[in-house]
Amino acid sequence: MKLKKLGLALLAAGFMAGTAQAADYKLTVPHVSNTDSYNHQSLLVFKNFVENHSNGAIEVEIFPGGQLCGNARECLSGVQSGIFDYFQTTIAELANFWAPAGGFDLPYMLRDDRVAECVYDNEAFLADVRKNVLDATQNVRLMMVSNSGGWRNFATTKKQIKSPADVAGLKIRTVPAPIQQELVKALGGAPTPIAWPEVYTALSTGVVDGTKNGIVDITTMKFEESLKYLVLDGHAYMGGVWVMNNDRFAGFPDELKRVVIDGVAAQNQFLRVYPKWKEFDAYDTFRKAGGTIYTPSAAEKKAFQEATAPVKDFYLASAGDEGKAWLDRFEKEIKACEAKLDADFAAASK
């Protein structure tokens, strides 16, 4: 019996080793969220698709929780240098590598999910962005712009925000990106850049008075233990930018490039659906933890838009001709999508 067990163990070990050796390519994928996060879950979708559809030719190894890099800048630099292969960042943080992307993160530009998805699904637009990011970084390839947890809203620990004046004097956590920091400044707050893995502690110890996140992010990371007020101002679509080391992608034969691109598309479907599906439970969790949610009126939301208008001036002052041209292109893409969706609504409602 012992020999049989030993033989089975050796057989299993040999099979596993053979499976590992069968992979001709390996993708090393870090992220800084926990294993319950939508980013991690979406990577399981990507891993499952790519490994199965490549018949084991590609292995995807995921490293959650900041095991390999502690923040987005470190992880992106790793992708750029070829240490890592695939990573998710935000539009705001992409601007640290290609400045015109900052214009895509200006507040209150995108009216809803359908407009945002229409813009970022335009392959002609995305291909031009991809080329410029590649030119700027040399080795970072844009794979998609998906969603990264819904929409950014102000959430605070001790004070309900209902108007721009309510932000004055509050220390608000932001990503380390000029547009997001300037937004807080425009409202009279004090922007405080803090890496994602450190936000929970910063909120619980009072280092900051609040943050700018979607409700799904808040409850996934258990921020509701400190945050007690949320205003649904929706000042920014949380565009999740997924990038790959270009040398790694270029090294795949064409049939495996298609597998990777299709795997990214499957991952994108998950990422866009997840916040919509999870929001109901997330709002319920927030309320049960003693949280209050405030929905601003149209007039109150307009007041936020007017108060943050100087953020666009801030961006244009340093954007240069290239940044201005890209902002103009982005605004035209938005208008085209709005017109298309309005026409679709008119046709569907007859």
N, C-alpha and C positions, 0 to 999 in steps of 0.2 A: 504493500500500500504506500509506504514511504517512497519507494522507487517510482511508483506511478505518479505520485504527487510531484516528485522532483522532475520527472520527465515532462509532465504537463507544464510545470513552471518554466522549465528550460525552453519548451516549445513556444510558450506564450512570449517569453523574453526574446526568442529568435524572431518570432512574427513581428513583434513591436519594433525591433531593430530593423527588420526588413522594410517595414512600413516607413520608418524614418528615413532610411536610405533611398527609398523610392522617390522622394521629393527632389526634383531637380532644382527647385527654386524655393527660397524661404523669405517671407516678409516679416520683419521685426516691427511690431506695432505697439508703441507706448501710449499711455494716456494718463491723465492726472486725476481722474474721477474714481469713484468706488465701483465695485462690481454690480451694484444695483442700478447704476446710472444708465440712461438711454444710450450714451456713447458706447459703453461696454456692451450692452445688449445688441446694439446695431453692429458692432464688430463681430459678434457671434454670428449674426446673419451673413455678414461679409465672408467670414471664415468658412462657414458651412457651404455657402454657394461656391466660393473659389476652389476650395479643396475638393469638393465633389465634382464640380464641372470640369476641373482639370485632371480628373482621375488620379489625384494624389501627386500630380507634378508640382503643384505649389503648396507649400505649407505656410500657414499664417499663425504666428506666435504672438499672443497678446500679453502685454505687461501693464496691468492696471495700477492705480493708486500711486503714481509718481515713482515707481520702482527704478526706472531708468533715467528720468529727468523730472525736475521738480516744478517746472512752470512752462508755459507755452513757448517763451523765447528759447529756453534751453532745448526743448523738444524740436522746435522748428530748425534751430541751428544743427541739431543732430540729423534731421532729414536732409538739410542742405549739404552737409558734409558726407552723407552716406552711412553714418552710424546707424540710423533708423531709416525705415522705408515708407511709413504711412502714418499720418497724424492729423488730428482735428484741431483747428484753432478758430478764431472769430474774425469777422471782417475787420474789427477794430485793431486786432493784433497783427493781421496781415499787413496793415498800413505801415507797420514798423519795418517791413521788408520792401514794400512797393507803396509809396506814399499816396498815389491817387485813390487807393482803396478807402482811404479815410473819408472821402466824399460820399461813399456808399453808406456810411454809418451816421450821417447827419440825422438829427432827431426829427421825427414825425414826417418822414418822406414817403414811406410805404403805408398805404391805408389799411391793408389787410393781408391775410395769408395768400389769397388767390392772386393778388397783384404781385406779391413778392415771388411766389412760385413761377408765375408767368415770366417775370424778368429773368430769374436765374435759370429757367429752363430754355431760354433762347440760346441755342448753341452757337449762333454767329457772334452774339455778344460775349458769351463765355469763352469762345475760342480766342477772341481778341484780348480778353483779360488774361487768359492762360499764356499767350505769347508774351505779353508785357511782364507778367510775373516771372516767367522763365528768363527773359532778357535781364531783368533786375537782379535775380537771385542766382542765375546760371544753372541751378540744378533742382529747383523746387517746381513741381508740376501740379497745377490746379486740377483736381479730379471732379469736384462738384462743390456747389454751394447749397447746402441743405438747411435744415432748421436745427437750432441748438437750444431747445427748451422753451419755445414759444416767443413771447414778447417781453422786453425789459420793462419793469415797473419799479417804482420806488417802494421799498419796504423798510420799516423803521422799528426801533425797539421801544421808544417811549413817547412818541408824538405822531399823531395822525396827520399826514399831508393831504390837504385838500386844494391848496392853491400854491402858486410859485413862492409866495412869501413864506410859506411854512417850511421851505427847505433851508432858509437862511440860518447860518450858524451850525448846521448839522454836518458831522463828519460822515461822508458817504463813501463806502468802498466802491472802487472802480477797477476795471482792467487797466493795465499800464499803457494807455493809448490817449493821445492828446484830445481827440474829439470827445471821448467819454468824460475826460476830466474837465474840459471846457464847458460841457453841458452843466455839470454840477456847479461850476464857478458862476455861470450865467444866472443861476437861480440863487446865488448867495451862499451856497454850501462850500464845504471844504473837501475836495476830492482826495481820497486816500487809496492809492494803488496797493492792492494786497493779492498775492498769489492765491489761486483757487483753493488749494489744500489747507490754507491758513485762515480762510474766512470764518469758519465755525468758531475758532478760538477768538478771533478778533471781535466777533459779535458778542460772544458770551462773556468776555472780559471788559467790554466797553471801550475797546480801542477805536471802534467806529460806532456810529449811531444808526447805521442802516446800510443798505446795499441796493443795487439795481439789477434785479434778476426776475426771471419768470417763476411762476408759482411751482412748476414741476421741479425746477432746480432747488427751490427753497425747501420743499418737503423731502426730496430725495436726500439732501444733505443734512436734514433735521435742523435747519435754521429756524424753524418755527418755535424751537425751544427758547429762542431769544427774541425773534422778531414778533411783534404783536400788532403791527399796522401795515396795511398794504393799500396802495392807491393804483387803480388800473388805468394809468395814464398812457400806457403802451407807447413809450417814446422811441423804441427801436425794435425792429425785427431782429431776432437773434440768429443771424446768418452763420451757420456752421460751415467753415471752410475746411475741406479735406484735401490735403496735399500729399504727393508722393515724390520720392526721390526720382528725378527724371532718368538718371542712368539706369536705375533698377527697372523702371517701366520700359525703357528703350531696349533693355536686354532680353525681354520676353519675345518669343516668336509671335507672329501675328495672331495665331489661334488662341494663344494664352493672353495676349493683350485684350482680345474680345471678352474672354472669361473675366478678366479683372474689371473691365469697364462695365460689363453686365452685373458683376458682383457689387460694384459701387452703386449702380442703379437700384439693385434690390435693397441695399443698405439705405439709400435715399428714401425709398418708399416707407421703410420702417421709421426713419427719423422724422419724417413729416407727419406721419399718422400719430406717433407716440404722444406728443404733447396734447393733441386734441382728445385722444382717448383718456389720458391720465389726468387732465385738468380737473374733472369733476371730483375725483377722489382727493386730489391735492388741495383743492379749496376746502373740502370737508375736513381734511386733516388739519389744515391751518385754523379753521374755526373751532374745532374741538380742542385745540391747544390754547384757546383763549384769544385767537386773533380776530381782528376786525378788518373787513374788506370794504373799501369805498370806491364806487364807480362815479367818476366825475361827469358832470353834465356837459353838453356840447359847448356851452359858454366857458365852463371851467377848463375844458381841454384846450379851447382856443387861447385862453390866457397862458397856458403852458407853452403853446406853440409860439405865441408872440414874445414871451419872456426869453425863449431860447433861440430866437431869430439871430442874435449876434454870433451864435456858434458857426453859422454859415460864413459870416464875414471873417471870423477868425480863420476858418479853413482857407478861404480864398486869398487871404493876405499872404499866405506862405505856400500856396499850392503851385504857383507858377503856371505857365501856359498849358503844360501837360495836365496838371490837376484840374484846371478850369475846363479844359476840353472833355476830360473824362466825366466830370460832374454834369456837364451839358448832355453828354451821351446818356448817362444814367437817367437823368430827368426825362429825356425823350423816350427812353425805353419804358419808364413808368407810365408816361402819358399814353403811349401806344397800347400798353397792357390794360390800362383803365378804360380806354375807348373800346377795346375788343371785348372786355368783360361786360361793359355797359350795353354794348350791342347784343351780346349773347343773352343778357338779362331781358332786354326788350323783346327779342325773338322768342324766348322761352315763356314769357309772361303773357303772350297774346292768347 
